[in-house]
Amino acid sequence: MQLKNSLVLLTAMTAGSAVGRMHGHERRHAHHQEHKRNVGDMVYAKIDGKIQSWVNEYSGQAATSAATTTAVSVPTVVVSSSASAAVSASATATASSSPTLSTGSCKNWHDTKENESDYLVDIFGSRTQSNMKEYIDYAGNVGSPYGSNIREVSESKACEYKHVVRIDGSEKEPWTVGFWNKMGPDGKLTGWYGNAVLTLQIHPGESKYVAFDDDTQGAWGIAKGNELPKDQYGGYACTWGEFDFSNTHNKGWSGWDVSAIQAQKANMEVQGMKICDHTGSKCSTISNFAKFMENAYSALEAGLDGIGGNSVAGPVRLQVTIDFD
Ligand SMILES: *[C@@H]1O[C@H](CO)[C@@H](O)[C@H](O)[C@H]1NC(C)=O
């Protein structure tokens, strides 16, 4: 459920967090009448006692090698257009070119199928089974091999897939977009600790398309340049686009939102991002440096549920603007 007119200046929110909380309550009530959301779960984790201790535990490990470095290379998975191809990991995000993507015959990237069983899954690996746990503990499909549930596709083939995100590049300089699953390769909430499974570089004027298999939860991070910044513990510390596509445990609903929580917690730059459906509705927005935000997560809204856009079971087409001012 969308709540309009929630545009708030970050400075105003900082001065009176009650504003933020009130908005959160409205959203929560609106949302609970409809369904459960899971996108915000990652955010919820940061204030939940149990999850917080997990974060601390993990951080202790990572700190030994990460030290105070704030920008570390993003692990890259080289994606092939064939689901059976081997997935190889690379320690550095040097590849700025995409793998050869197969072409299709989509008239518009956002076209949809009349019969849902006609969507292709050829580029994805096998699905991993949902654990059907609640909220933050929910683990959906992370792909087998790990990460094979998130694949780049060509514009002309994008309409063949059920969940597609189009990312439009900055008008000024190349940016990096890294995608990860909520659950890391270890089955825990470690996806955002350097475990990106797809990393794209998007040049000015370029648009790239990414398809997601059913029951995929995670986020993408965005940053200017060739890599995603990390916090002192190795977590991606930039603006995130969080997603939850056709959640098996939520009657197939999908959801998305923009979150600056990790960037703000790390006292690092907040990148502007706007996510809307392809018609321009159900937007979640944060501008560069968080000068304003709407229907999105800042640190003040950590733990609140129901922010962002969502849709009933079925195809999802999202259009993303990065470097949003
Ligand atoms: C959709 O496609 C499936 C598989 O081809 C078929 O069994 C089903 O009848 C179709 N449904 C409709 C409404 O056409």
The ligand as an SDF file (V2000), in Angstrom:
LIG
                    3D

 14 14  0  0  0  0  0  0  0  0999 V2000
   -1.2100  -21.9480  -19.4900 C   0  0  0  0  0  0  0  0  0  0  0  0
   -0.2280  -22.8260  -19.9890 O   0  0  0  0  0  0  0  0  0  0  0  0
   -0.2650  -24.1250  -19.4100 C   0  0  0  0  0  0  0  0  0  0  0  0
    0.9530  -24.8910  -19.9110 C   0  0  0  0  0  0  0  0  0  0  0  0
    1.1070  -24.7610  -21.3060 O   0  0  0  0  0  0  0  0  0  0  0  0
   -1.5910  -24.7920  -19.7700 C   0  0  0  0  0  0  0  0  0  0  0  0
   -1.6510  -26.0650  -19.1870 O   0  0  0  0  0  0  0  0  0  0  0  0
   -2.7170  -23.9250  -19.2560 C   0  0  0  0  0  0  0  0  0  0  0  0
   -3.9470  -24.4580  -19.6700 O   0  0  0  0  0  0  0  0  0  0  0  0
   -2.6010  -22.4950  -19.7780 C   0  0  0  0  0  0  0  0  0  0  0  0
   -3.5930  -21.6560  -19.1180 N   0  0  0  0  0  0  0  0  0  0  0  0
   -4.3850  -20.8380  -19.8040 C   0  0  0  0  0  0  0  0  0  0  0  0
   -5.3450  -20.0410  -18.9940 C   0  0  0  0  0  0  0  0  0  0  0  0
   -4.3400  -20.7290  -21.0100 O   0  0  0  0  0  0  0  0  0  0  0  0
  1  2  1  0
  1 10  1  0
  2  3  1  0
  3  4  1  0
  3  6  1  0
  4  5  1  0
  6  7  1  0
  6  8  1  0
  8  9  1  0
  8 10  1  0
 10 11  1  0
 11 12  1  0
 12 13  1  0
 12 14  2  0
M  END
$$$$
